[in-house]
Amino acid sequence: MKPQAKLIFTTSLLLGSSITISSNHWIMAWTGLEINTLAVLPLISKSHHPRAIEAATKYFLVQAAASSLILFSSITNAWHTGQWDITQLTHPTSSLLLTAAIAMKLGLAPFHFWFPEVLQGTSLPIGLLLSTVMKFPPITLLYMTSNSLNPTMLTTMAILSAALGGWMGLNQTQIRKILAFSSISHLGWMALIICYSPKLTLLNFYLYSLMTAAVFLILNTVKATKLVTLMTSWTKNPP
């Protein structure tokens, strides 16, 4: 990929995240999410490997479906209440749809199946991007709408994510899949906490991002993608 193209996609990624984080209107938040999705797709598929193309396709389908649900829930809410403000989501159906959409965006169980597969098909730096930066806009939406979301559905998905993430991560030999299930488990705890203390969830997300970045960067340095490679890497790279 040419440096100019990479710069455009990275700038678009930052722009999309900034639009979603700073917006109060649902259409602007949706626009930011769409810019994000379209900017990250070429970065996922830049290696032109069949697994990378498959990962990009899966990512696009899931994110497009989640964005459509977000738009549908906001339109339904605006139809009944006349409000486009993110914090004024009061209609029960809209609340249910938005909870499902954000869970799909984040990769919470039972909408988690795409995330390990997508992470497995990408390189480690792009995997880091998907695990941290791409999670920030949905987490922000979750934070801003925490009072409006369906608490029963969110709690159920959170407990399921925490349990499944820990359990399924035990049965993996691919490091990227282990990190994907770890991310699902962490997000489950964040979704559980957000009903009671939204600021604590944000703190948890910042700490999770720091730890994940450290792990991904170390793995990228030693070029380890499997547990077997990681176990023997100390002989090649003692530090």
N, C-alpha and C positions, 0 to 999 in steps of 0.2 A: 504493500500500500504506500502511495506517495505521501510525503510529509504534509503537503498542503491538504490532501483529503483527510488525513488523520487529524489535523488541526481543526478542520471544519466540523468533523464529527464530534471531537472532544468539546469544542466550543458550544455546539448544539446541545450536547449532553448537559453541560453546566447551565446553559440558558433554559432548557426544559425544566431542570430541577429547580432553578431560581423562580421561574414563573409559577410552578405548582406551590412551592413553599410560601411565596409572598402574596398569593391571590386570595381574595375573599369571595370571588364569583366562581360558580361551578364550571362555567364554560372555559374560563381561563385556566382553572386547575386541570381540566380534561385536556386542553390544548398543550399544556406543559408535559403531561404524561405521554401524549402522542409524540411530541418532539423527542422526548427521551427514548421511546421505543424505536422510532425510526433512526435515531442517531446511533444506537448501540448495535443494531442488526448488522451493518457492514463490519463493525469491529469484531463481532462473534464469528462471522463467516469469512474473514480476511485470509485465512490459511488455505481456502479452497479445498479442504479435505471433506469427504462425504459426511463424516461425523459432525464437522463444524456447520455444514449446510443444514443437516438434520436438526442440530441444536438451534440454529437461527430460525428455522421454520416453526419448531415447537414453541420457541419463545414468542415469536410473532403471533401465533394463533391464540395462545393463552392470554397475552397482554392485550390483544385486540378485543377478545371476548370480555375481559375484565373492564376495559375502558368503555365498551358498549354498555355494560351493566351500570357503571358509574354515571354515564350520560343519561341512561334510562331512569335511574333512581332519582337523579336531580330534576329531570323533566317532570316526572310523576309528582315530586314534592312541589315544584313550582306550579303545576296544574291545580293542586289542591290548596296550596297556601299563598301563592303569589310571591314567594320568596326564592331568590337565587343565591342568597348568602349561605356560605358553607356551614356556619354555626347554627343556622335556623332550619335544620333538617328534622322535621317533627312528624311527618306522615309515617305510620307503621310499616307499610309496604316498602316505601323508599328506604327506611332504616334497615329492613331485612336485606334488600337488594344491595345496599351499600356495604353492609357487613360481609356479604358473600364476595362482592367485587374486590374489596381491599384484601380479604383473605386469599383470593386468587392471585392478586398482584404480588403479595408477600410470599406466597407459597406455604400458607398454613394448611394443616390437614383438615379436611380430606382433599384439598386442592393442591397437594404438595408434589404429586407425581412428576410434574414437568421439571422441577428444579434440579434434582440429582442428575437427570439425563442431560439437561442443558449444560450444567457445570462440567459434566464428564466430557462433553464434546468441545469444550473451549480450552484455550491456553490458561495458564495460571494467572497472568496479569488481568485478563478479561474476566476470569472467575472471581478475582478480588473485586473488580468493578461491579459485577452482578450481585455479589454478596453484601456490599456496603453502600456504594453510591446509589445504585438503582433501588435500594430498599428505603432510602431516605424520604423521597416524596410520598410513597404510600404510608410510611410511619407518621409523617407530618399530618397527612389527611386523617389518619387514625387518631392522632393527638387532638386535632381541631374538632373532630366529630365524636369524641369519646362519650359525651353525654347523650348523644342521639342514637348511638348504635344499639343493636339488639343484644342486651347483656347475656341472655341465656345461650344464644347461638355463639356469641364470641367466647364465652367461658368454656362451652363444650369443645369448640375447635381448638382453644388454647390448651386444654388438658390433653386432648387427642394428639396435638402437635408435640407437646413436651414428652409424652409417652412414646409415640411412634419414632420421633427423632432420636431419642436415646436408644431405643430397642433395635431399630433397623441399622443404626450406625455400627452396631457391634458385629454385624454379619458381612462387613465389606473389607476388601483388600485394596481397593482404589482410594487413594487419599482424597481426591476431589469429591468422591461420593460421601466419604466420612465427614468432610467439612460441610457438604450440603445438608446432611442429616443433622449435624451439629447446629447449623444455621436455623433449620426448621424447629429444633428443640428450643433454642434461644428465643426465637420469635414467639413460640408458644408461651413462654414465661412472660415476655413483654406484653402480649395480648391479654394475659390473665391479670397482670398488674394494672393495666391502663384503666380498668373500671374503677379502681380505688385510688390510684395516685399517678396521673398522667406524667408529671414531671420526673418521677422515679423511672418510668418507662424510657423517657428520653435519655436519662443518665445511663441506664442499662444499655441502650442502643449505642451510645458513644463509646462505652467501655468494650462492648462487643465488637464494634468497628475497629478499635485499636488492636484488640487481641487478634482478630481475623486478619488484619493487615500485616501484623508481625508474622503470623504463621505462613500466610501466602508468600510474603517476600522472602522468608527463609527457604521455603520449598522451591521457589523460583531460582534462588541462588545456587542450591545444590542440584537443581533439575530433577527433583524427585516427584514422581506421580503415583508410585506404588509403594506399599509398605516394605516390600522386599528391597527396593532401591534405597529407601530411607534407612533401613537397618544396616546396610553396607556402606552408606555414604560417609560414615565417620573415618573410614580408612583413606578416602580420597580427599576429604575436606574436614580435618579435625576441629577447626573453630566452630 
